[in-house]
Amino acid sequence: MERIELLAPAKDLPSGRLAIDCGADAVYIGAPQFGARARADNSLEDIAALVAYAHVYWARVYVTVNTLLYDHELSQAVRLIHQLDEIGVDAVIVQDVGLLECDLPPIPLIASTQMHNHTPERVAFLEQVGFQRAILARELSLAQIRAIRQQTSIELEAFVHGALCVCYSGQCYMSYAVGGRSGNRGVCAQPCRRRYRLVDAEGDALIEDRYLLSLCDLKRIEHLDELLDAGVASFKIEGRLKDELYVKNVVSVYNRRVERLVAARGIERSSSGRSRIDFQVDLQKTFNRGYTDYFLHGRAEPPGSIDTPKMRGEPIGRVERVDRRTFTMAPGAERLQNGDGISFFDEAGELQGTRVNVARGRVIEPDDLAGIRPGLMIYRNHNHAFLSQLGAGRAERTIGVTLTLGVDDRGFTLTAVDEDSNAATRRLDHPHEEARKPEQAVENARQQLSKTGETPFACQKVVLDWPRPYFLPFSALNALRRRTLDALEATRLDNRPVIRRAIVRNDVPYPEKPLSYRANALNKKAVAFYRRHDVEEIEPAAESGLDMRDRCVMRTRYCPLDQLGLCGERAKLQEPLYLVDEDGHRYRLRLDCAACEMEVFY
C-alpha cells in the first residue's frame, strides 16, 4: 500500500459518515450477519449508503464477515459477499478459511485478526493464497512487525486504539467453554472482564477478587511513526460497539496526528479531502479503561486494568468533608460541574458512581451520597461540559478544487480540477456582454463561483481566463457552477482507484501441521482448504461441540504474576495456580516464563 490509511469503526451508517467527516480514510462496518460483533449488524441498504458517501472522498468501506461458519451457513455467507461486492464494498474481512474454497467474487479479502496473524510464516501464507491484507495480532512488538514486513509484501493493518482482548484473537475459547457463547461466533460473554481469585495448589488465595484478566485500552498515537517505519500502512481504531461521541473524538485526534505525519514525511493518504472540526478533542474524556501501548516496545508498564473493567475517569481530588446532603473536596481539587459523572472505589474495592446535581465551588451535591467518605479519591468519568460541546460540534470534510472560467465562441466554459487532478468542464451559452462595471463583475464572478454550498468541494482558487470582464447574471454563474461540480463528482467516482483480487487456489504448504482445534476448522470447506495445503491431521473446532475440559481456552502474553509484581516470587508459590471466578469455575494456569506467556485451561 503506497499511501497511509486511518481506519475507523462504524457501528452504523451515521457513525460511518461521521468517521469519514472527521478524517478517516476508511471505515469498517458489520454486515447483516456473520460479524464478530453480533450487536453491530447493518442492513445492505445502510452499507450501500455508506459506500456512496465514502467513495466521493475515495475513502473505502470494509465489511466484517469474520465469524466461523457452520456448513449450512456457508452458502448464505457467500451470497452475502456477492451482494456486498455488487453494492461496491471495497473489501471483506473474513476469518473462516472455508470461504476460500467457495465461489467468491474478485473482491479483496482482509485476513481478520481472528486468524491469529502473529508470525511471518502465517502472514506469508495468507499472501500466497490471495489475501490483500492481514490485520496483525495486537500483541506484536515493533521488532515482530518488522520481521513480518521483511518476509512479506502484503498490506499490514495494525490496531492503534481501543479495547483489547487479553487472549490472542481467534484463540479464545473461554466464553464458549463456560457458557456456550463463542467469541469466534460473535457472541463473547467477556469472561475476561469478570472478577477472579488467584489461588495456589492448596487452595490458598494469593489475590482476592480482582479483575485479573481485564486489560487497559490500547493507545499508540505517540508511536504511529514507528509503526509506519515497521511496515504498517493502515492504523486501525477499535470500536464497532462505541457511540458517535467516541468516534468523533478519537478519529479527530488520530486524524490530526496522521496529518502531521503525512506533512513531515511528504507522503499521501489513501483518501481525499481535509477535515475541519469546531470542537475540542481529548482521548482521556471518552470511554477508556486507562491506556497501554501493549508490548509494542516489550514489557514496560503492566497493561492490566485489574481494579475495574469500567472507566474510572480522570482523578479530581480527595474528599475533605461529608455532610448530610453534600461533600466538600479538598483544596487543590479540579472543579466539578453540574451534570458531571463521578466515580470512586467503595470500601469493598468496587467502582461506584453517581451524578453531580449541583456544584458550588468545592461543595458538591451528588445524586447519591452513599459510599462517599472523607479521604476518598474522586474521579470524573463523565465530563458534561466537554461531551456537550463535542456533541454539538461540527465536522466538515471537503475536497480542494480550482475553478477556471473561460470564454469560447458561443459563451463561457467552467472547468473544475480537484486535488486528485480529476477535471470536468461544462458550457454556458450566453452573449459576451462587456461589463459596465469591470471591477464589480470580477468580484461577482469570484464570489459566486466560490460558493460550493452543500457539495463535498471547497474552492481554493478561482481563475478568470477572459480577455476582459463580462457581465454574467448571478443565476447563470450559480447554475454553471452547480453543473460543473456535479460533473466533477461523477468524474471522481468514475476515476476512483478500485482493487479487484481473486483468491489464488494453490497447494502452498500451510506452516503448521498437525492442526488442533485452535485452527478453527468448523466446516467441511475449511477442512478441505487445510488438506489442499498439505495438512493431514485436523481436529474439529471447539464450536463443533468439542469437550473443552482440560483444554487450553486462552493463551496470552499478559500474565497476572507480572501485573502483580510476583514473577520473582514464583519459586515460592505452590503450583499449579488457578483462577476462580465468582461462580466457582476454576481455570488452571500454565506459565511459560521463557516466552513470557500464559495458558489458561478449563
N, C-alpha and C positions, 0 to 999 in steps of 0.2 A: 504494500500500500504506500503510494508516494506522498500522500497527504495525511495530516493528523486529524483524528476524529474524537470529538467529545460525544459520548453515547449516554443518553439519559433514559430513565424508566418512564413508562406511560401506563398508569393504572387504567386509563380510559381515554376517550377522544379529547376531552378538554385538557387533561393533563399532558397529553402528547403535543397538542397545539401550543400549550404554554411552554413546554420544554424547548420547542423549536424557537418560539419568540424570545426566550431567554438565552439563546445561543447554541443549543445542541446541534451537532452536525448529523446526528442520527438518533432515533428512538427505538426502543424495543417494547413490544406490547403483546399481551396474551391473546391467543386465538379463542374461538368459541368453546374449544375443548382441548384437552391434552397438553395443557400448560402446567409447569411446575409450581405455579401459584393458582390453585383451583379457584380461589375467590377473586381472581383478577382476569376473568374471561371477558371477551368483547365480541360483538356481532361483526359479521363480514361487512355490513354497511358502514359501521363506525370505522373499521380498519381502512376501508376504501376511502372514506372522507379524510382520514389522517394521511393516507398516501397522497391524495390530491393536494392537500395543504403542504406537505413536506416537499414534494417534488418541485414546487415553484422555486424553492430555495436550493434545489439539488441536494436536499437532505434526504436521508434514507430511512426506511422503516423496516425493521426486522421483527418477525413474529415468532413467538415461542410455541413450538410443538415438541416440548422436551420432557415428556414423561416416558416411562417404559410402557409398552403396549402389549396387551394380550392378543392372541391370534385373531379373535373376532373383531378387534379394533383396527387392525392394520389397514383394511380397505377403507374405513372411514377416515383414517389419518391421511392416506394417500389422496383421497378425494378432496380433503381439506387443503392439502398442499397445492393441488392443481387449482383450486378456487383462489387461493392466495396469490398464486402466480398470475392468474387471469386479471386480478384487480391491481397488479403492479407492485406487489411487495418486493423488496429488494433482496431479501434473504430469509431463510427459515432456520431457526435454532433448534437442533434436534439432539436427542440423547440415544435413542434406540437404534442400534445398527441394523436391525431388521428392515428398516426403511430403505437401506441401501440395496436391498435385494428386490425392491419393488419398482414399479414403473413410475418414476418421478419425472416431472418436467425439468428442464435445464435451469432451474433456479439455484443460485448459490446456497450451499449448506454451511452452517456455522456449527462447529462442534461445541455443544454446551459444556460448561464447566462440570456438569454432572457426569461427563465421560472420563473424569479423573485425568485431566491433561497436565501431568506433572513431570514427565521425563522427555528428553529429546527423542527417544525411540518411539514413544507413544504418539507424540505430535508429528514426527516424520511419517509415521504410518498413516495418520489422518490425511496428511498432504498427498500421499501416494494414492489413496483411494478416492480423492476428488474433493475433499473439503476445501472451501475457500478460506476459512478462518478457524482458529482454535481459541476458545476462551480459557485462559490459563487458570490453574488452581490458585486459590487465593494465598496459599501458604508459601509460595515460592519466593526465594530471596532474589536479589538482583543478579547474583552470580548464576543461579539456576536458570533465570530467564535468559541471560546472555548465552548460556550453554545451549538452550533450545534454539535461540536465534541463529547461532553459528552452524547448526546442523539442519536448518530448515529455511524455506523461503515463504512459507505460509503466513498469512496475516495473523498477527498476535494481538489479542484483546486481553486487557487486564483490569480487574476491579481496582478502583481507586477510592471509593467512598461507600459507606453504608453498612448494614448489618452483616455479621459474619456467622457462618456455620462453624461450629467447633470441630466437626469431622471433615475430612477430605470429602468434597462434594461428590455425590453419587455413591459414596461408600458408607453411608449411614443407614443402619437398619434398626436402630434403637426404637423409634416410634412404631415401626411395623411389628417388631418382636414383642413389645409390651402391650400394644393396643390395637394392632392390625391396621394402623394408618401409616402408609408408606410415603416418605419424602420423595422417593423416585416416582410416585404416582401423583404428587402434587398436594398431598393432604397430611403433611408432617404435623404432629401434635406438639412439637418443640419440647421434648423432654429435657433438652439441654438448658432450658430456662427454668427448671424446677430446683427446689432445694434438696440438698443431699447431706448425709453424714459420711465422713470418711472414717472407716473402721479398719482395724487390723485383723489378722487371722484368728485372734482370740475373741473378737467381737468388741474390743475396747475402742471407744470413739477417740479419734485423733482430732477431728474437727466436727463441730456440731452445726447442723442447719445453716449451711451456706450454699450459695448458688455456684457450686464448684465446677460446672461445665458452661457457665454463661460468660460470653466474651464481650469486651468493649466493641464499639463500632470502628470500622476502618476509616482512616483519613490519611491520604497520601498526597495532599495538594502541594506540600513542600517538595515532593520528590518526582514531579512529572518530568522534569528534565532528565533525571537519572533513568526513569523508565523508558523515555524516548531513546536515550543512548543505548539502552539494553536491547532495543528492538521492538518495543511496544508501539503500535500505531493507533490503537483505539483505547481511550480511557473511559472505563465504564463506571457509572454510578448505579448502585443497587437501590431498589425501592419500588417495585411494582405494586406494593400494597400501601404506599405512602400517599399522603394527601397533597393537594396542589400547593399549599404553602411550603412544604418540604421541597417539592420540585422547583418551585420558584426561587427559593433561597439558595439551595445547593447548586443547581445548574448555573445560576448567575455568578456565584462565587468562582466556580471552576472555569466558567467561560472567561472571566477576567484574567485568570492565571494563564489559560491557554492562549489568549490574545497576546499577552506579554511574551510568552514563549515563542509564538509564531513571529512576532516582531523581532525578537532578539536573534532568532535562528535564520530568518529570511526564508522560512518555509511557508506552505499554504495549508489551508484547512480543506476538508473534503466537501464542504458545502459553501454556499454564497451568502453574502449579506453581513450586516453588522447589527448587533442587538444593543438597544439603548433602554435603560431602566431608570425609573424615577423614585426608587425605594432603596433603603439601606439593607445590607445583607450581613449575616453573621452566622457562621456554622455552629456556634455554641447555642444559638437561640431557637433552633428547631430540633426535633427529636434526635437524641443520641444517648448512648449509654457510657459516655466518655469515649476517648479516641485512642487508637493504636495504629502503628504502621504495620503491625502483624508480621514480624520476622523478615521484613524487607532487607534489613541490614544485619540479620542474625538475631540473637537473643539479647534484648536490652531490657526495657521495662516489661514486666509481665503483662500479658494482654487481657487478663480476666476481669470481668465485672462481677465479682463474686458476692458483693454485698446486696445487689439488687439487679434484676434484669430490666428494670424500668429506668426512665430518665429521672435522675435526681436533680439535674439542672446546675445552675451557677451558684456558688456559695455566696450568701448575702452577709452573714454575720451571726453572732450569738444572741440569744435571748437574755436580757438583763433582769426583767421582772414580769410576773404574770399576775393579772388582776382578774376580776370577776368576768369581764367580757373582752378584755384586751390583753395584749402583751407588748412589752417595750423592748426594742432592740438596743443592744449595747452601743455606745458611741463609736463612730467609725464604720458602722454597717452601711451597706449600699441601701439606697432608698427604694422602698416598695411603693407600688401604686395601686389604686383601686382596680380590681379585676385581675390582678396577678395571681398566678397559681404558685403555691409554695409547697415544699416537701421537707420531710425530716425523718430521722430514724427514731422509732419508739424504743422503749426500754427493752423490748424483745429483739431489737435489731432489724425490724421490718420497716420498709419505707412507707410512710404515710403522707397524706397530703390534704390540703384544703385551699380555699379561695380567700383572697383578701377582699373583704367587703368595703372597708374604709381604712385608708392610710393617712394618718395625721403626723407627718414627720416620722419620728421613731416609734410612735404609738400605733399599733396595728389592731384593728378589729377583724378577726377572721370569721369565716362562716362557721367553723367548728374549732373550738379551743382544746378539744380533747387531745391529750398526749403532749401538749406544749408545756415545757418546764424551763426554769432558769438554767442557763448554761448550754441549752440545746443549740446546735448549729442548724440554721435555716438556709434552705436552698430555694431558688426561684426556677421552677420548671415550666412556667408559662408566663412569658413577658408580654403583658397585654398591649402595651404601647407599641412594642416592636412588631408583634404579629398583626396588629390592626393596620399599621402603615404598610406592612408587607402585603396584606390582603387588598388594601386599597390601591396599592401602587400598580403602575402600568409598565409592561414590557412591549417594546415595538422593534420589529426586525425589518430592515429594509435593504434593498439591493441598489447599489450605486449605479446611476445611469447618466449619460451625456446626451443632450438633445440638440440637434442641429437643424435649424430652419433654413431651407434653401429655396431657390427660385427655378422654375422651368418655364417652357413656352406657354403652358396653359394655366399656370398658377403657382402653387407652392408645394414643397415637399417637407416632411419632417422625418428625420432619421433618429432613432434611439439606439444607442450602443451601451450595453451593460458592462459590469465589471469582469464578466467572463468572455467578453468580445462577441456576444450574441448581438445581432443587429436586426432592426425591422424598419421599413420605410412605408409611409402612407402619403397619398397626394391629396391636395385640395384644389379644386378648380375654382379660381377666383381672380378677378381683374387685378392687374398690377397698378393699384391706385397709390400714387405717391402721397406720403403723409404730409398734411399741412403743418403738423407739429412733430417734427422728426424725433426730438428727444423723448417726448411722451410716447410716441409709437414704439420706440426701442424699449422703454421701461415697461409699457403694457405687454409687449411680446414676451419679455423675460419673465415678468411676473406671472402671466397666465400659463406659460409653458412649464414653470417650476412647480405648479400646483399638482402634485401627483396623487393627492387625495387618498382614497381607500385602496390604492394599488399597493403591491409589495415593493414599489420602487421609491427611491429618494433621488431627486435631481441634484447632481453635483455641479453641473455646468450647463449653461445654455449658450450655444453658438449661433449668431445671426449671420448666416452666409448669404447676404443680399447686397446688391450694388448700392442701394440707398434704402432708407427706411420706407416701408409701405404701410398703408392703413389696412388693418385686418380687424374685424369685429371680435369682441371677446368670445362670442358664441362660436365663431369659426375656429379660433385658436383652441378653445377648450375641446371642441369636437375632434379636431385633428390630433390633439394630444391624447385623448382617450383612445381613439382608434389605433394610434401608433403604439401606445403602451400595451393595449390588448394584444396586438400582433406580436410585440416583443415577448410577452408572457407565453404565448403559444409557441414562439420560436424556442424559448428556453426549454419548454417541455419536449419539443422535438429533438433538441440537441443535448439533452441530459445524458450524462455518461451512464450506460447500462451494462452490467456484467451478466453474462449468461455462462453457466458452467454445468456440464453434465457429470454425473458420477462415473468414475472410471472402474469398470469391472475387471479385476485382475486377480492374480494369486500371490500378491506380495505377502510374505510370511508375517503373521502377527507377532509382535515382540515377546509375547508371553505364552507359555504352554506348560502344563495343562491349565485350564481355567476353572476357578472356583465360582461359587455363587456371586462373588464380587464382580464378575464380568457382566452381571445383569442381563443374562440371556433369558428373556421371559417368553419369547415366542419362537416358532419353528423357523421363521425367516432369520432371526438373529443367530440361531444355531447354524443354519446353512451359511451365513456370512462367515462365521468363525471357521467352519470346516473348509470353506473355499480358501481361507487364508492360513491353511496348514495347521489348524488346531484339531486335535483328536479327542481330547477329554474335556467335556464341557458340562459343568454342574449347573442345574437349573437355577434361575434367580430366586432370591428369597421370597419374592412375591408370588412364586408358583405354589406356595403353601409349605415351603421348607420349614422343618422344625428348627428354630433358631436357638434352642437351648444349648449352652456350652459353646456357642459360636461367637466369633468376634462381630459385634454390632457397630463398632466405631473404631476408627484409627485417627489419631490426631497428633499434630505437632505440639499442641498445648498439653501441659501436664500440671495437675493441681499441686504436686510437690514443688515444682519450680515456682508456681504462682505464690505458694505459701512460704517459700524460702526453706524448704525441708530437704532439698536434694542432698545436702551434706549429712543429713541425719538418716539416710536410707539404711545404712548398716545397722542402725539401732531399732529399726521397725520390724515388727513381726509380719512378714509377708506370707501369703498374698494379701494385698489391700483390697477393700471393697468400697463401692459407693452404694449407699442405701437411700432410696427415695422416700417420700412422705407416705407412700402406700406399702412400704416394706419390700419393694423389689430390690434385689441385691445384684450388683454388677461387679464382677471380678476384674481387677486391673492387672495388666501385664506391662511392665515398664521396660522400654527399650532405651536404656540410657546411652548406648553407643550412638544410636541415631537420634537421640533426644526426642523420642516419640512415645506414645502410649496407645495401648489397645484396650478396649472395653468389651468384656464378654458377658453375655446374658445368662 
